[in-house]
Amino acid sequence: MAVLTIIGRKVIVSREGVASFNRGWPCSELSDARTYWFEFDSAGDLIDTDVPEHSDGGAAKAMAEDCRAYLLEGDIPTWTPGILAEAVAATRTPHGRGYANAYGGAGGNPYASGSPDALEWEIGRQDGIRRQRRDGPAPSEG
């Protein structure tokens, strides 16, 4: 099963997806031993879920928001394993050391060290690329 699956207006998060999400929410009550699903109406309001009441805290609300954005806008959550792996690979060399020349010569990415800042920078860059592919180029100013 994919990390995120859409069936109708329902988004299903696999066990792998829950485990990946929980790494960013250390106090999460969501169990990575199971999948969760969130169903939304046409306006994007959450109408149903299988999250048990005892697990319905901040982490479940954040996951529901990420699933809503994925369903309605195509935004892939940054906690999905493929996105994290892609970002780490883009900020590290095969030997685990950052490289200063990653993004265009000596003045390239100032965060190309593999640090958390580098990861955040790369995820943001990839998110911008995905949005441009989805929405087309931004209108030119002039």
C-alpha positions as CSV (number, residue, x, y, z in Angstrom):
1,M,0.0,0.0,0.0
2,A,1.2,3.5,-0.7
3,V,1.9,5.8,2.2
4,L,-1.2,7.9,1.2
5,T,-4.1,6.5,-0.7
6,I,-7.1,8.5,-1.9
7,I,-10.4,6.6,-2.3
8,G,-13.2,9.0,-3.2
9,R,-12.9,11.8,-0.6
10,K,-11.2,9.6,1.9
11,V,-7.4,9.7,2.5
12,I,-5.9,6.6,4.0
13,V,-2.5,6.7,5.8
14,S,-0.5,3.5,5.8
15,R,1.3,2.1,8.8
16,E,4.6,3.3,7.2
17,G,3.1,6.7,6.8
18,V,2.0,6.8,10.5
19,A,5.4,5.7,11.6
20,S,7.0,8.4,9.5
21,F,4.6,11.0,10.8
22,N,5.2,9.9,14.4
23,R,8.9,10.6,14.1
24,G,8.0,14.3,13.9
25,W,5.5,14.0,16.7
26,P,7.3,12.2,19.5
27,C,4.3,12.5,21.9
28,S,1.8,11.3,19.2
29,E,-1.0,9.0,20.4
30,L,-1.3,7.5,16.9
31,S,-0.2,3.9,16.7
32,D,2.1,2.9,13.8
33,A,0.7,-0.6,14.1
34,R,-2.3,0.4,12.1
35,T,-3.6,2.6,9.3
36,Y,-5.9,5.6,9.7
37,W,-8.3,7.3,7.3
38,F,-9.8,10.7,7.1
39,E,-12.9,11.5,5.0
40,F,-13.7,15.1,3.8
41,D,-16.8,16.7,2.2
42,S,-16.5,18.7,-1.0
43,A,-15.8,21.9,1.0
44,G,-12.8,20.1,2.7
45,D,-14.4,19.7,6.1
46,L,-13.5,16.6,8.0
47,I,-16.7,14.5,8.2
48,D,-15.5,11.1,9.4
49,T,-12.4,9.3,10.6
50,D,-11.4,6.0,12.2
51,V,-9.1,7.6,14.8
52,P,-10.1,6.3,18.2
53,E,-11.2,8.9,20.7
54,H,-8.2,8.2,23.0
55,S,-5.9,9.0,20.1
56,D,-7.7,12.2,19.0
57,G,-5.2,14.8,20.0
58,G,-2.9,17.4,18.3
59,A,-1.1,14.8,16.2
60,A,-4.4,13.4,14.8
61,K,-5.6,16.9,14.0
62,A,-2.2,17.7,12.2
63,M,-2.4,14.5,10.2
64,A,-6.0,15.2,9.2
65,E,-4.9,18.7,8.0
66,D,-2.1,17.2,6.0
67,C,-4.5,14.7,4.5
68,R,-6.9,17.5,3.6
69,A,-4.2,19.4,1.9
70,Y,-3.1,16.3,0.0
71,L,-6.7,15.6,-1.2
72,L,-7.7,19.1,-2.1
73,E,-4.4,20.7,-3.2
74,G,-2.1,17.8,-4.0
75,D,0.4,19.0,-1.3
76,I,2.5,16.0,-0.3
77,P,3.1,16.1,3.4
78,T,6.8,16.6,4.3
79,W,6.7,13.6,6.7
80,T,6.1,11.1,3.9
81,P,9.1,8.8,3.6
82,G,9.8,9.6,-0.1
83,I,10.0,13.4,0.5
84,L,12.3,13.1,3.5
85,A,14.6,10.7,1.7
86,E,14.7,13.0,-1.4
87,A,15.5,16.0,0.8
88,V,18.3,14.2,2.7
89,A,19.8,12.8,-0.5
90,A,19.8,16.3,-2.0
91,T,21.7,17.8,0.9
92,R,24.3,15.1,1.3
93,T,27.1,13.5,-0.6
94,P,27.4,9.7,-0.8
95,H,29.8,9.9,2.1
96,G,27.4,11.8,4.4
97,R,29.2,15.2,4.0
98,G,27.5,18.3,2.7
99,Y,28.7,19.9,-0.4
100,A,28.9,23.7,-1.0
101,N,28.5,23.5,-4.7
102,A,25.2,21.8,-4.7
103,Y,23.1,24.7,-6.2
104,G,25.2,26.7,-8.5
105,G,28.9,27.3,-7.7
106,A,30.5,29.0,-4.8
107,G,27.4,31.1,-4.0
108,G,25.1,28.0,-4.0
109,N,23.0,26.6,-1.2
110,P,24.3,28.0,2.1
111,Y,22.6,25.1,3.9
112,A,24.1,22.2,1.9
113,S,25.5,20.6,5.0
114,G,22.8,18.1,5.8
115,S,21.8,20.0,9.0
116,P,18.1,20.4,10.0
117,D,18.2,23.8,8.4
118,A,19.4,22.3,5.1
119,L,16.6,19.7,5.3
120,E,14.0,22.4,5.8
121,W,15.5,24.5,3.0
122,E,15.4,21.5,0.6
123,I,11.9,20.4,1.5
124,G,10.7,24.0,0.8
125,R,12.5,24.1,-2.5
126,Q,11.0,20.8,-3.6
127,D,7.5,22.0,-2.4
128,G,7.9,25.0,-4.6
129,I,8.8,22.8,-7.6
130,R,5.8,20.6,-7.0
131,R,3.5,23.6,-6.8
132,Q,4.9,25.0,-10.0
133,R,4.4,21.7,-11.8
134,R,0.8,21.5,-10.5
135,D,-0.2,25.2,-11.0
136,G,2.1,26.2,-13.8
137,P,4.6,29.1,-13.7
138,A,3.8,32.1,-11.6
139,P,2.5,35.1,-13.5
140,S,5.3,37.5,-14.4
141,E,5.4,40.9,-12.8
142,G,5.7,43.8,-15.0
